[in-house]
């Protein structure tokens, strides 16, 4: 798809600020899927991939339209597989000179194409110049939005100019209901068809509509599209399309150099929407009432302006990090906008940008909530309540495994039942293999951790009493039941589990059977048991906040929690390094140099070993942070206290050695890995920390053509990179009911400028290597005290306070 540079292209003039624009000029077909993901537009309810309006799913292009939380179950073993649904495509729009071919990627010669995403206002700009077999040159300029002001609306404005010809022209605008789920290899074992019962029609002279029903649950979806035309002469319209699509063809006379403007406005509704009687009636009414493209854009731009005010994170307009930071912020907000707080939808690991992992919900929210807690905590609360509404399913899963309390599955969807796959495709050789990743019960530890951190940040007592406490208690009960007591050592063991490192799902020769006494799991369990006890006490001190349903925890149960939290077993390696799990020290060391010479990139080391007939369980290797996740989640002070609480000696001065040991054995096979390691390295090796952060910032932006980014963005990595800047490099934490800052910017950052929201107070922060400056807006809020390097600073409403900093030596552990 390479084309010659066109000096006449409006988008090539450089009129947009570089730090606000994601731009692609032409491009190879192999990377098109990744570009379409990165050009996705969404508003937290509705999203559309950045495919061309004239494209269909053809192995290169992949149009995709998704609604948050809209899934369907395909029949199959174990109750079938549930996936996010690729919904009717509202985008189709193409043209042809009379007696010519409809313009499509395979028809005509593309002389030039330039696409740009204006992040300030969520506007997708596209310009292309095409040459048909008759030598006619036509220039097309397009603007596209998915409204952040009206969540059911999307719009496409297309301007066509016949550069060297005139005559009859046909423009075809349609809605395609014949779509399939083919974006991800995970769907290969299913029929890929999630929609049936296609119906279509016209509504007046300029509106078409299409309805469909999901094959499993019978959810209905409706799309309506209005096409208006400016320019040309003698326009006439006719209906077109087949059994699975509907279209309207406009015929008119085009004159050389004349601009013909088509505005296509679409509305999408489903039977899962709140306050909607009938999806088709709602879609038809919404599209009829929608304003012009200019008006929609103005309202949409105003909404984005308000979002950027709240989510601003600036490191300098000329800084090379500024664009990736804004791209990550933009795509996070397209999946988790304020509209998402009104929906029954969780945190999909691949956003609303594709069909990776079937659109399932994982533990990735652990990396998302800390950023949202300090920006839009209402959204964190809504997403945690999504988990709370699925507590019944989690209790059933725990009971099915012979346990107590609640066990949230590794992957889940609509109902909260376990959607973890039993087999998956080896990305190296394409073969299907057993998948044991579902044996990761630490997902409920991640949820419990998020509950407590939300409470610490917001002091939202109503949430803690109504939802948070029950989630913490249910998690504590699961792990208390899972811990077996060894009276000989007065120790508790947790056996047969898997930690975050998915390369180890069992001992050598016993894949899928789990591991014993994972350090990550046992330390997290000790922490969660303490937080469940603390939450129970907090709520007990506020009788007026107690939920109408009593959560009873007697003294005996709390005493058992306390005993387990002090006596869980950990294994250690020489030098006092916590072993990833019991028996880890007996594993073989990998010949890293041999494998690097053979394969180069070792991010897929586990699958590579499997294709050789070997077993990753045999080696001291990690796909991603496991033991080091503890240093991501807890400060050195907190982790030291937790390990000592378990009765083991622990010197925080050993942390750099622990980091070096595990980092040298990690392949970063997960996008989350570099996020965790960037955080862990921030205070001990700033250079490597920002190298890790740069790699994480580029995960989706610079992926090679065969990257899985074509199946959606990596939402956890997207939010996690932002949180490193927001909390890690600022040393921002809430501990002991106090907001603390210990800034230590990497040398390559001159400053960091952002706004946070702490317990309903807006605080502007500007941090450089010498000073932290606080700014608070005027208002009636009482003063609060912030600790900067343990020095108290009082912040009153409507004031600016500057505090000098002292630099911490690079090898110091916080």
C-alpha positions in Angstrom: 0.0 0.0 0.0 3.0 2.2 -0.4 2.2 5.4 -2.3 4.0 8.5 -3.5 4.1 11.5 -1.2 1.4 13.9 -2.2 2.3 17.5 -1.5 -1.3 18.5 -2.0 -2.5 16.5 1.0 -4.1 18.8 3.6 -2.8 16.5 6.4 0.8 16.8 5.2 0.9 20.5 5.9 1.9 20.1 9.6 -1.0 22.2 10.8 -1.7 20.0 13.8 0.6 20.0 16.9 2.8 17.0 16.7 2.3 16.1 20.4 -1.4 15.8 19.8 -1.4 13.8 16.6 -0.9 10.1 15.8 -0.2 10.0 12.1 0.3 7.3 9.5 1.3 8.0 5.9 0.6 5.1 3.6 1.8 1.8 5.2 2.4 -1.9 4.4 -0.6 -4.3 4.4 1.0 -6.5 7.1 0.8 -3.7 9.7 -2.7 -2.6 8.8 -4.4 -4.4 11.6 -2.2 -2.7 14.2 -2.9 0.7 12.6 -6.7 0.1 12.6 -6.5 -0.7 16.3 -4.5 2.5 17.1 -7.0 4.5 15.0 -10.0 3.2 16.9 -12.6 5.7 18.1 -14.7 5.1 21.1 -16.6 6.7 24.0 -16.8 4.0 26.7 -20.1 2.7 25.3 -19.5 2.4 21.5 -16.3 1.9 19.6 -15.3 1.5 16.0 -12.0 0.3 14.7 -10.1 2.5 12.4 -10.8 0.5 9.2 -11.5 2.4 6.0 -15.2 2.9 5.2 -14.7 1.1 1.8 -13.0 -1.9 3.4 -14.3 -5.3 4.4 -12.7 -8.1 6.5 -10.2 -9.5 4.0 -7.2 -10.6 6.0 -5.7 -7.2 5.8 -8.5 -4.9 6.9 -10.9 -5.6 9.8 -13.8 -3.3 10.4 -15.1 -3.8 13.9 -17.9 -2.2 15.9 -18.3 -3.0 19.6 -20.5 -2.1 22.6 -19.1 -2.3 26.1 -20.2 -5.5 27.8 -22.1 -6.8 24.8 -21.1 -10.5 24.6 -22.6 -13.7 23.1 -22.0 -17.3 23.9 -21.3 -19.8 21.1 -22.4 -23.4 21.7 -19.7 -25.9 22.4 -18.0 -28.1 25.1 -18.3 -26.9 28.7 -21.2 -24.6 27.8 -19.5 -23.0 24.9 -17.4 -19.8 24.6 -18.5 -16.3 25.2 -17.0 -13.4 23.2 -17.5 -9.8 22.6 -19.6 -9.4 19.5 -18.5 -7.7 16.3 -21.7 -5.7 15.6 -23.2 -4.4 12.3 -20.7 -2.1 10.6 -22.2 1.4 10.3 -19.2 2.7 8.3 -19.5 1.4 4.7 -19.3 4.3 2.2 -17.7 4.2 -1.2 -18.1 5.7 -4.7 -17.6 5.1 -8.4 -17.8 7.0 -11.6 -20.8 5.7 -13.6 -19.9 2.4 -15.4 -16.8 2.1 -13.1 -16.0 -0.2 -10.2 -16.9 0.7 -6.6 -13.7 1.9 -5.0 -12.3 -0.7 -2.6 -8.8 -1.6 -1.5 -8.4 -4.1 -4.4 -9.9 -1.8 -7.0 -8.1 1.2 -8.3 -4.6 2.5 -7.6 -4.0 4.2 -4.3 -1.6 7.0 -5.1 -1.4 8.4 -1.6 -3.1 7.9 1.8 -2.5 9.8 5.0 -4.4 9.1 8.3 -4.2 11.2 11.5 -5.8 11.0 14.9 -6.3 14.4 16.5 -6.2 13.4 20.1 -7.4 16.7 21.4 -10.9 16.2 20.1 -11.0 12.5 19.2 -11.2 13.1 15.4 -10.0 10.7 12.8 -8.7 12.5 9.7 -8.0 10.7 6.4 -7.0 11.8 3.0 -6.4 9.7 -0.1 -5.9 10.1 -3.8 -7.0 7.3 -6.1 -6.6 6.6 -9.8 -9.2 4.3 -11.5 -8.4 2.1 -14.5 -9.8 4.9 -16.8 -7.2 7.3 -15.5 -9.7 9.4 -13.4 -8.1 10.9 -10.3 -10.4 11.4 -7.3 -9.3 13.0 -4.0 -11.2 11.9 -0.8 -11.0 13.7 2.6 -12.8 12.2 5.6 -13.4 13.2 9.2 -14.8 10.6 11.6 -15.9 10.7 15.3 -17.6 8.5 17.8 -19.3 11.1 20.0 -18.1 11.7 23.5 -21.1 14.0 24.0 -23.9 11.6 22.8 -22.7 8.0 23.4 -25.0 6.3 20.8 -23.9 8.5 17.9 -21.0 8.2 15.4 -20.4 10.3 12.3 -18.4 10.3 9.1 -17.9 13.3 6.8 -16.6 12.5 3.3 -15.5 15.1 0.8 -14.9 13.9 -2.8 -13.2 16.0 -5.5 -13.1 14.8 -9.1 -9.7 16.2 -10.0 -9.4 15.5 -13.7 -12.9 14.3 -14.8 -16.6 15.1 -14.7 -19.7 13.1 -15.2 -22.2 10.9 -13.4 -21.0 9.7 -9.9 -22.6 7.2 -7.6 -22.1 7.2 -3.8 -23.0 4.1 -1.8 -23.7 4.4 2.0 -24.6 1.2 3.9 -24.8 -0.9 7.0 -23.3 -4.3 7.0 -24.9 -7.0 9.1 -23.0 -9.9 7.6 -20.1 -9.4 9.9 -18.2 -12.2 11.7 -15.8 -12.4 14.6 -12.5 -13.1 12.8 -10.1 -10.6 14.4 -8.6 -13.2 16.8 -7.3 -16.7 16.3 -9.1 -17.6 19.5 -12.4 -17.6 17.5 -11.1 -20.2 15.0 -12.7 -23.1 16.9 -16.2 -21.4 16.7 -18.6 -20.6 13.9 -17.5 -16.9 14.3 -21.1 -15.9 13.5 -22.7 -14.2 16.5 -25.6 -12.4 14.7 -28.7 -13.8 13.1 -32.2 -12.6 12.2 -31.0 -9.7 10.1 -33.7 -7.2 9.3 -33.4 -3.9 7.3 -35.3 -1.1 5.8 -35.4 2.6 5.0 -36.9 5.5 6.9 -37.8 8.4 4.7 -35.5 9.7 1.9 -32.2 9.6 3.8 -32.2 7.0 6.6 -31.5 3.3 6.4 -31.6 0.9 9.3 -30.6 -2.7 10.2 -31.3 -5.0 13.1 -29.9 -8.2 14.3 -30.1 -10.7 17.2 -27.3 -12.6 18.9 -27.3 -16.3 18.4 -27.1 -17.2 22.0 -28.7 -14.8 24.5 -31.0 -13.3 21.9 -29.8 -9.7 22.6 -31.1 -7.3 19.9 -29.0 -4.6 18.3 -30.1 -1.8 15.9 -28.2 0.6 13.8 -29.6 3.5 11.8 -27.7 5.8 9.5 -28.6 9.1 7.8 -26.8 10.3 4.7 -27.0 13.9 3.6 -25.4 15.4 0.5 -24.0 18.9 -0.3 -23.0 19.7 -3.9 -23.5 18.0 -7.2 -26.5 18.2 -9.5 -29.6 16.1 -10.2 -29.2 13.8 -7.2 -31.4 10.7 -7.0 -31.5 7.8 -4.5 -32.3 4.1 -4.6 -32.1 1.3 -2.1 -29.5 -1.4 -2.5 -28.1 -4.3 -0.5 -28.8 -8.0 0.0 -30.1 -10.2 2.8 -27.4 -9.2 5.3 -26.9 -5.6 4.5 -28.7 -2.5 3.5 -27.5 0.5 1.5 -28.6 3.6 -0.3 -27.0 4.7 -3.6 -27.0 8.3 -4.5 -26.5 9.2 -8.2 -25.5 12.7 -9.2 -23.4 14.7 -11.7 -19.9 15.7 -10.6 -18.0 18.6 -12.0 -14.2 18.8 -12.1 -12.8 20.4 -9.0 -16.2 20.6 -7.2 -16.4 19.5 -3.6 -19.2 16.9 -2.9 -19.8 16.4 0.8 -21.5 13.4 2.3 -22.4 13.5 6.0 -23.2 10.0 7.4 -24.5 10.0 10.9 -25.2 6.7 12.7 -26.9 5.6 15.9 -26.4 2.2 17.6 -28.6 0.8 20.4 -29.1 -2.6 22.0 -31.6 -4.3 24.2 -29.1 -4.2 27.0 -29.3 -0.4 27.2 -30.9 1.2 30.2 -33.9 3.4 29.6 -34.5 2.1 26.1 -37.9 0.6 25.1 -37.0 -0.8 21.7 -33.5 -0.5 20.1 -34.7 0.2 16.5 -37.1 2.9 17.6 -34.4 4.5 19.7 -31.8 4.4 16.8 -34.2 5.8 14.3 -35.2 8.6 16.6 -31.7 9.4 17.6 -30.4 9.6 14.1 -33.3 11.8 13.0 -32.7 14.3 15.8 -28.9 14.4 15.4 -27.4 17.7 14.3 -25.0 18.3 11.4 -21.5 16.9 11.5 -20.2 20.4 12.5 -22.6 20.5 15.4 -21.8 17.0 16.5 -18.1 17.8 16.3 -18.4 20.9 18.4 -20.2 19.0 21.2 -17.8 16.1 20.9 -14.8 18.5 21.1 -16.2 20.2 24.2 -16.6 16.8 26.0 -13.0 15.8 25.1 -11.8 19.2 26.3 -13.3 18.5 29.7 -11.8 15.1 29.8 -8.3 16.3 29.0 -8.6 18.9 31.8 -9.2 16.1 34.3 -6.7 13.6 32.8 -3.9 16.0 31.9 -0.4 14.5 32.2 2.2 16.7 30.6 6.0 16.3 30.3 6.6 19.0 27.7 5.2 19.7 24.3 8.6 19.0 22.6 9.4 15.9 24.8 9.3 12.6 22.8 7.2 11.0 25.5 4.4 13.5 25.3 2.7 11.9 22.3 2.8 8.3 23.6 1.5 9.5 26.9 -1.5 11.2 25.2 -2.1 8.2 23.0 -2.3 6.0 26.0 -4.5 8.4 27.9 -6.8 8.7 24.8 -7.2 5.0 24.3 -7.8 4.4 28.0 -10.6 7.0 28.0 -12.2 5.5 24.9 -12.7 2.3 26.8 -13.2 3.6 30.3 -14.9 7.0 29.8 -17.4 8.4 32.4 -20.1 6.6 30.4 -18.6 3.3 31.4 -19.6 4.1 35.0 -23.2 3.8 34.0 -22.8 0.4 32.3 -22.6 -3.2 33.6 -19.3 -3.7 32.0 -15.8 -4.5 33.4 -12.3 -3.8 32.3 -11.7 -5.7 29.0 -8.0 -6.6 28.7 -8.0 -5.5 25.0 -10.2 -2.5 25.4 -13.0 -1.9 22.9 -10.5 -2.1 20.1 -10.6 -5.7 19.0 -11.6 -9.3 19.9 -8.4 -10.4 21.7 -9.1 -12.9 24.5 -12.8 -12.8 23.4 -13.1 -9.4 25.1 -12.8 -11.1 28.5 -12.1 -9.5 31.9 -8.8 -10.5 33.5 -6.7 -9.2 36.5 -5.4 -6.4 34.3 -7.7 -4.0 36.2 -5.1 -4.2 38.9 -2.9 -1.9 36.7 -5.8 0.4 35.7 -7.5 1.4 39.0 -4.6 3.2 40.7 -4.6 5.7 37.8 -8.3 6.1 37.9 -8.5 6.4 41.7 -6.7 9.8 41.4 -8.5 11.0 38.4 -12.1 9.7 38.2 -12.7 7.5 41.3 -16.4 7.1 40.6 -15.4 5.0 37.6 -13.2 2.7 39.8 -16.1 2.3 42.2 -18.5 1.4 39.3 -16.1 -1.2 38.0 -15.5 -2.7 41.4 -19.3 -2.9 41.8 -19.3 -4.8 38.5 -17.2 -7.4 40.3 -19.4 -7.3 43.4 -22.5 -8.0 41.2 -20.7 -11.2 40.1 -19.9 -12.3 43.7 -22.5 -15.1 43.5 -20.7 -16.6 40.5 -17.4 -16.3 42.3 -18.8 -18.1 45.4 -20.1 -20.9 43.2 -16.7 -21.3 41.6 -15.1 -21.5 45.0 -17.6 -24.1 46.0 -17.1 -26.1 42.8 -13.4 -26.4 43.7 -14.2 -27.5 47.2 -13.4 -24.2 48.8 -15.1 -21.5 50.8 -15.6 -17.8 50.2 -15.3 -16.5 46.6 -13.0 -17.3 43.8 -13.1 -14.9 40.8 -12.1 -16.7 37.6 -9.0 -15.9 35.6 -11.2 -14.9 32.6 -14.8 -13.9 32.8 -17.6 -12.1 30.9 -21.2 -11.3 31.2 -22.3 -13.5 34.1 -19.0 -13.8 35.9 -18.6 -17.5 35.3 -15.3 -19.0 34.4 -14.5 -18.3 30.7 -10.8 -19.4 30.9 -9.9 -21.4 27.8 -8.9 -25.1 28.1 -6.6 -24.8 25.0 -5.0 -22.0 23.1 -2.9 -21.4 20.0 0.9 -21.6 20.3 1.9 -18.3 18.7 5.1 -19.9 17.3 3.8 -22.8 15.4 0.0 -22.1 15.3 -0.8 -25.4 17.0 -3.5 -25.8 19.6 -2.1 -26.7 23.0 -3.6 -27.3 26.6 -4.0 -24.0 28.4 -3.5 -24.0 32.1 -3.5 -20.3 32.7 -7.0 -20.5 34.2 -5.4 -22.0 37.3 -4.5 -18.5 38.6 -6.7 -17.9 41.7 -4.7 -14.8 42.5 -7.3 -12.9 40.4 -9.4 -12.5 43.6 -6.4 -11.2 45.4 -6.0 -8.5 42.7 -9.7 -7.5 43.2 -9.3 -7.3 47.0 -6.1 -5.2 46.6 -8.0 -2.8 44.3 -10.9 -2.5 46.8 -8.6 -1.5 49.6 -6.5 0.9 47.6 -9.7 2.6 46.3 -10.8 3.0 49.9 -7.5 4.4 51.0 -7.5 6.9 48.2 -11.1 8.0 48.5 -12.3 7.3 52.1 -15.5 6.2 50.4 -17.2 4.6 53.4 -20.5 3.9 51.6 -18.6 1.7 49.1 -16.6 -0.1 51.8 -19.8 -0.9 53.7 -22.0 -1.8 50.8 -19.6 -3.7 48.5 -16.0 -3.5 49.5 -16.2 -5.3 52.8 -18.1 -8.2 51.3 -15.5 -8.6 48.6 -12.7 -8.5 51.1 -14.3 -11.0 53.5 -15.3 -13.4 50.7 -11.7 -13.3 49.5 -10.3 -13.8 52.9 -12.5 -16.8 53.5 -11.4 -18.4 50.3 -7.8 -18.2 51.2 -8.2 -19.1 54.8 -9.9 -22.3 53.7 -7.2 -23.0 51.0 -4.4 -22.8 53.6 -3.6 -26.1 55.2 -2.0 -26.2 58.7 1.3 -28.0 59.5 1.4 -28.3 63.3 5.0 -29.5 63.2 6.2 -26.2 61.9 3.3 -24.1 63.0 3.1 -23.0 59.4 0.3 -22.8 56.8 0.8 -24.0 53.2 -1.1 -23.0 50.1 -0.7 -25.7 47.4 -1.6 -26.2 43.8 -1.8 -22.6 42.6 -0.1 -20.6 39.9 1.3 -17.1 40.3 1.5 -14.3 37.7 4.4 -16.0 35.9 2.5 -18.2 33.4 5.6 -20.1 32.4 5.2 -22.2 35.6 1.9 -23.9 35.9 3.3 -27.0 37.7 6.4 -28.9 38.6 8.5 -30.6 35.9 6.6 -33.5 34.5 3.4 -32.3 36.2 2.1 -29.4 34.0 -1.2 -27.8 35.0 -1.2 -29.1 38.6 0.0 -25.9 40.2 2.7 -25.0 42.6 3.2 -24.8 46.4 3.7 -21.8 48.5 4.1 -19.1 45.8 5.7 -16.1 47.4 3.4 -13.7 45.5 0.3 -15.6 46.5 1.2 -16.2 50.2 2.4 -12.6 50.8 -0.7 -11.2 49.2 -2.9 -13.6 51.2 -1.3 -12.4 54.4 -2.0 -8.8 53.4 -5.6 -9.4 52.3 -6.4 -11.2 55.6 -5.2 -8.1 57.4 -7.2 -5.8 55.3 -10.4 -7.8 55.7 -10.0 -7.6 59.4 -9.3 -3.9 59.2 -12.2 -3.2 56.9 -14.5 -5.1 59.3 -13.4 -2.9 62.1 -13.8 0.3 60.1 -17.3 -0.5 59.1 -18.1 -1.6 62.6 -17.2 1.9 63.9 -19.9 3.4 61.6 -23.2 1.7 62.3 -25.1 4.2 60.1 -23.0 3.1 57.1 -23.6 -0.7 57.5 -25.3 -2.4 54.6 -28.8 -3.7 55.2 -27.4 -7.2 54.9 -25.2 -8.1 57.9 -21.7 -9.5 57.2 -21.0 -11.5 60.3 -17.4 -12.4 61.1 -17.0 -13.8 64.6 -14.0 -13.6 66.8 -12.8 -17.1 66.1 -12.8 -16.5 62.4 -10.8 -13.3 62.7 -8.4 -15.0 65.1 -7.8 -17.7 62.5 -7.2 -15.0 59.8 -4.7 -13.3 62.1 -2.8 -16.6 62.7 -2.6 -17.5 59.0 -1.4 -14.0 58.2 1.5 -14.5 60.6 2.4 -18.1 59.7 2.1 -18.6 55.9 5.2 -20.4 54.6 7.8 -18.8 52.3 10.8 -20.5 50.7 14.1 -18.7 50.2 17.1 -18.9 47.9 20.7 -18.3 49.0 21.2 -14.7 50.0 17.8 -14.3 51.5 16.0 -14.0 48.1 12.4 -15.2 48.3 11.9 -18.2 46.1 9.1 -17.8 43.5 7.6 -21.0 44.9 8.7 -24.0 47.0 11.0 -26.1 44.9 12.1 -23.2 42.6 15.7 -23.5 43.7 15.8 -27.1 42.3 15.0 -26.0 38.7 17.6 -25.9 36.0 19.2 -22.7 34.8 18.5 -21.9 31.2 21.4 -21.4 28.7 20.3 -17.9 27.9 23.2 -17.2 25.5 22.3 -20.3 23.4 18.7 -19.3 23.1 19.5 -15.7 22.3 21.8 -16.8 19.5 19.2 -19.2 18.2 16.1 -17.0 18.4 17.1 -13.4 19.2 13.9 -12.1 20.7 12.9 -14.4 23.7 9.6 -12.8 24.5 8.0 -16.1 23.3 10.5 -18.3 25.1 7.8 -20.5 26.7 6.1 -21.3 23.4 9.5 -21.8 21.8 10.5 -24.4 24.3 7.2 -26.2 23.8 7.7 -26.3 20.1 11.0 -28.0 20.8 9.3 -30.6 23.0 10.7 -29.0 26.1 8.9 -27.8 29.2 9.2 -24.2 30.6 8.4 -25.7 34.0 11.9 -27.1 34.1 13.7 -23.8 34.2 14.3 -20.7 36.3 12.6 -18.4 33.8 9.7 -16.0 34.0 7.3 -14.7 31.5 6.7 -11.6 33.6 7.1 -10.2 37.1 6.0 -12.6 39.8 7.9 -12.2 43.0 8.7 -8.7 41.8 5.0 -7.9 41.6 5.2 -7.6 45.3 7.5 -4.6 44.9 5.1 -3.2 42.3 2.2 -3.4 44.7 3.9 -2.5 48.0 6.5 -0.1 49.0 9.8 -1.4 50.4 8.6 -0.5 53.9 5.3 -2.4 53.4 6.9 -5.5 52.0 9.5 -5.6 54.7 6.8 -5.4 57.3 4.8 -8.2 55.6 7.7 -10.6 55.3 8.7 -10.0 58.9 5.1 -10.4 60.0 5.3 -13.9 58.6 8.3 -14.6 61.0 11.1 -14.3 58.5 14.1 -12.0 58.5 14.1 -9.5 55.7 16.5 -6.7 55.0 15.2 -4.1 52.6 18.8 -3.5 51.5 18.5 -6.9 49.7 15.9 -5.6 47.3 18.3 -4.6 44.6 19.7 -8.1 44.6 16.2 -9.6 44.4 15.4 -7.4 41.5 18.5 -8.3 39.6 18.0 -12.0 40.3 14.5 -12.2 38.8 14.9 -9.5 36.2 17.8 -11.4 34.6 15.6 -14.5 34.3 12.5 -12.7 32.8 11.6 -12.6 29.1 8.9 -9.9 29.3 6.5 -12.2 27.3 3.6 -10.1 28.7 2.9 -6.5 28.0 2.4 -6.0 31.7 5.9 -7.1 32.5 7.8 -3.9 31.6 5.3 -1.8 33.5 6.0 -3.7 36.7 9.7 -3.7 36.1 9.8 0.0 35.3 8.2 0.6 38.7 10.4 -1.7 40.6 13.6 -0.2 39.1 12.6 3.4 39.6 14.5 3.9 42.8 17.4 1.6 42.3 18.3 2.0 38.6 16.5 5.0 37.0 18.1 4.5 33.6 16.8 1.0 33.2 13.5 2.1 34.7 12.8 4.6 32.0 14.1 2.2 29.3 11.4 -0.2 30.5 8.8 2.5 30.5 9.8 3.5 27.0 9.3 -0.1 25.9 5.9 -0.2 27.6 4.9 3.1 26.0 5.7 1.6 22.6 4.0 -1.7 23.1 1.0 -0.8 20.9 2.5 2.1 19.0 5.6 0.4 17.6 4.5 -3.3 17.5 5.8 -5.2 14.5 3.3 -6.3 11.8 2.6 -9.6 13.4 1.9 -8.2 16.9 -1.3 -9.1 18.7 -2.1 -5.3 18.9 -4.2 -5.9 15.8 -6.6 -7.8 18.3 -6.9 -4.7 20.5 -4.8 -2.5 22.7 -3.3 -3.7 25.9 -5.4 -1.8 28.4 -3.5 -2.8 31.6 -0.2 -1.7 30.0 -1.8 1.5 28.7 -3.0 2.6 32.2 0.1 1.2 33.9 2.5 3.4 32.0 0.5 6.4 32.9 0.4 5.4 36.5 4.2 5.1 36.6 4.4 8.8 35.7 1.6 9.7 38.0 2.5 7.8 41.2 5.9 6.1 40.8 8.1 8.9 39.6 6.3 11.3 41.9 6.5 8.9 44.9 2.8 9.5 45.4 1.1 7.2 47.8 -1.7 7.2 50.3 -0.5 5.5 53.5 -1.6 5.9 57.1 -4.5 8.1 55.9 -2.0 10.6 54.6 -1.2 11.7 51.0 2.6 11.4 50.6 5.0 12.5 47.8 8.6 11.5 47.4 9.4 12.7 43.9 12.4 11.3 42.0 12.0 12.1 38.3 14.2 10.3 35.8 17.0 12.4 34.4 15.4 12.5 31.0 12.3 14.4 32.4 12.6 18.1 33.1 9.3 18.2 34.7 5.9 16.5 35.1 2.6 18.5 35.3 -0.7 16.9 36.2 -3.8 17.2 38.2 -5.0 14.7 40.7 -8.2 14.3 42.7 -7.7 13.2 46.3 -10.8 12.7 48.4 -12.8 15.1 46.3 -10.1 17.7 46.3 -8.5 18.8 43.0 -4.7 19.3 43.3 -2.5 20.5 40.5 1.1 19.2 40.7 4.1 20.5 38.9 7.3 18.6 39.8 10.8 19.1 38.5 14.2 18.0 39.9 14.2 20.8 42.5 10.7 21.8 43.4 7.1 20.4 43.8 4.4 23.0 43.3 0.9 22.5 44.5 -2.1 24.5 43.2 -5.6 24.1 44.5 -8.7 25.8 43.1 -10.8 28.2 45.2 -13.6 26.6 47.1 -15.0 25.7 50.5 -12.8 22.6 51.1 -10.9 22.7 54.4 -7.1 22.5 54.3 -5.3 19.2 54.0 -1.8 18.2 55.0 0.5 16.5 52.4 3.8 15.0 53.3 6.7 15.7 50.9 9.7 13.7 51.9 8.0 13.4 55.3 7.8 17.1 55.6 4.2 18.4 56.3 2.8 20.8 53.8 -0.6 22.4 54.4 -2.8 23.0 51.3 -5.7 25.4 51.6 -8.2 26.0 48.9 -7.3 28.6 46.3 -3.5 28.6 47.0 -0.2 27.8 45.4 2.6 26.3 47.5 6.1 25.4 46.4 8.3 23.0 48.3 12.0 22.5 47.6 13.2 18.9 47.1 16.4 17.1 47.9 17.5 14.4 45.4 17.7 10.8 46.5 20.8 8.9 45.5 20.2 6.5 42.7 20.9 3.3 44.8 18.5 4.3 47.6 15.5 2.1 48.3 12.4 4.1 49.3 
